[in-house]
């Protein structure tokens, strides 16, 4: 028997922006949690576990294409699947 609820392995780098090369729709169908420096964050746009950084959108700043500018913060990154 196969488990139909099996979740794919969490990648090292993931982005929620469909334009990014790190976007993965299969992974994003599940609820993913990101803990940064021991605190759970809900505003993460992109992360990298091995390099230890997250990117979050700047409040009002936009780039020339109208996309929000992303600020990179370094620290300890833990990623997990949230329980439903």
C-alpha positions, -999 to 999 in steps of 0.1 A, spaced: 0 0 0 12 35 -7 5 64 16 -16 90 -4 -8 117 22 30 114 19 46 148 17 76 155 -5 109 163 12 114 199 20 139 215 -3 170 235 8 158 266 -11 121 275 -17 103 306 -30 66 315 -31 71 337 -62 62 318 -94 88 338 -113 116 324 -92 136 293 -103 132 280 -67 93 280 -69 78 245 -64 41 243 -66 40 207 -54 56 216 -21 36 248 -17 3 228 -18 11 218 18 13 242 47 49 250 54 62 267 85 94 287 88 111 292 122 138 319 120 161 323 151 136 303 172 106 324 162 79 313 137 76 337 108 46 341 85 60 367 61 88 347 45 90 350 7 121 328 2 145 308 24 177 289 22 184 264 50 221 256 43 231 293 39 209 304 68 189 332 53 153 343 47 139 370 24 109 391 34 91 419 15 99 455 24 67 473 35 64 499 8 94 496 -16 88 483 -51 113 474 -78 110 487 -114 87 459 -123 63 466 -94 73 437 -73 81 442 -36 118 445 -27 130 417 -6 152 421 25 176 393 34 181 384 70 207 358 82 203 334 111 191 299 119 164 287 96 142 257 104 114 246 80 87 221 87 53 210 76 24 224 97 -1 199 110 -35 202 96 
